[in-house]
Amino acid sequence: MPKVGKTTLAASFSPSGIDGSLILDTENGSNEIDCNRIQVSSLSELNQALNLAYKSDYSTIAVDSLDEIYRWAEDKTVKTLNAKLKVSHSAVEEFGYGVGYAVARKAMLDIITKLHVFKSVGKTVLLISHQKQATN
């Protein structure tokens, strides 16, 4: 759901308020609110930001948004499988037998696994995504 305050809520979700929360912003959606943020624009930058967030004093880490991260995972999957299989597909669904979707899913699960480790050091992780309306 667009513009209902997901990022604003995440920015102050920590018991310490804004001072305890960090937004890993993939969509530049936090620019209009008062918050601590790291702008990320690729899976590589996301991994760097996750490492920084893990070592930080922030008690709440919000990833905004999963939608963009999944798009990056799909793009990386297409590039990787095209090179490996010596084909030139443009989308994960073009790889037969669900292979593209399986590889992209694994990339997302790897990120979720990294985020799960934050719990072991007492951090709260918020994952923000968008609802898409189905059309007939």
N, C-alpha and C positions, 0 to 999 in steps of 0.2 A: 504494500500500500504506500503510495508516494505521499510525502509531506505530512505525515501524521505525528512526527516527533520521535521516531526511532533513534536517530543519532543524538538528539538532544537528551533523551532519557539515558542513553548509554554514557554520555559525557558526564553525567552526575550520578551514575548508579553506585559508585563506590561509597562506603560509609563516610569516607573523607570528602565526598563531593567531587567537584571538578579536579581538585588537587590529587586525587587518588585514581583517576581514570585516564586511560590512554586509548585513543581511537586509531586503529590502523585503517586509514581511509583509502579505498580503492577507486572511489568515484568523485572525489573532490566535493563530497556532500557536506563536509564539516566546516567548510570555509566561512559560513555565515554564523557559526555559533562559537561561543567562548569555550575552548577545550584544548587539551593536549592532544596533538595529532602527529602521526607520521604518514605522509603521503606515499603511497606505493603504486607502481604502475606496471608491475610484472611479477611473475612467480619468484624470480630471483630476488627482487627487492622485498617481496613479502617474507621470504625466508630470512633475509637480513633483519627486517623489522621484528620478526618473531624472536630472533636471538637477542636483540636489544630489549624487547619487552620482557622477555624471561628474566633478564639480569637486572631489570629496573626495579624501582621502589613502588611502582604503580600496583595497586591491589586489584584493579579491574582493567581488563584488556578487551576492547570491543573490535571485532572485525566487521567492517562495513564496506562492502557487502560480499556475501558468498556468491551472488549472481556473477559479479565481475571475475571473481577468482575461478569459478567454473568455466567461464568463457576463456580465460587464460589457459586453463588445463586442457580444454578442448583444442585450442590453437596449438599448444605444445604437442598434444597427441597426434594431430594431423601432420605436423612437421616431422615428428619422430617416426611415425609409421610410414609416411611417404618415403623417407630416406631408407628405412629398413626394408620395405617391400618393393622399392623402386617403382612407385606409382605416383600419381599426381592428383589425389583427391583433395577436395576443398572443405570437407566437413566429416565429422566422426561417423555420421550415419552411412557414409559411402563405403566404409570398410565392412566386408561381409561378416555375417554370423555374430554381430554385436561386438566385434573386437575393439572398434574405436571407442564405444561406450565403456567397455570394461577397462581399458587403459586410462581413460579420463576419470572414471570412478576411482581407480586406484590412486591416481594423483590427488584427488580430493580426500580420500581416506588417509593418505600420508600426512596431509595438512592437519586433518582432525586429530590424528595420533599425536602430532607435535603439540597441538593445543591442549590435549588431555594431560600432558606432562605439567602444564601450568598449575593444575590442581594440587600437585604434590608439593608445591612451594606456597600454597595458600592463596593463589590468585583466582579470581573469578573471570571466566571468559564468556563474553556475549557474542553470539553470531547473528548478524543482521542480514536479512534477505528480503526480497520483495515477493508479493503475491501477484500472480498473473491471472487475469480474468480470462476464462475460456470463452471463445466466441463460436457461435453456430454458423 
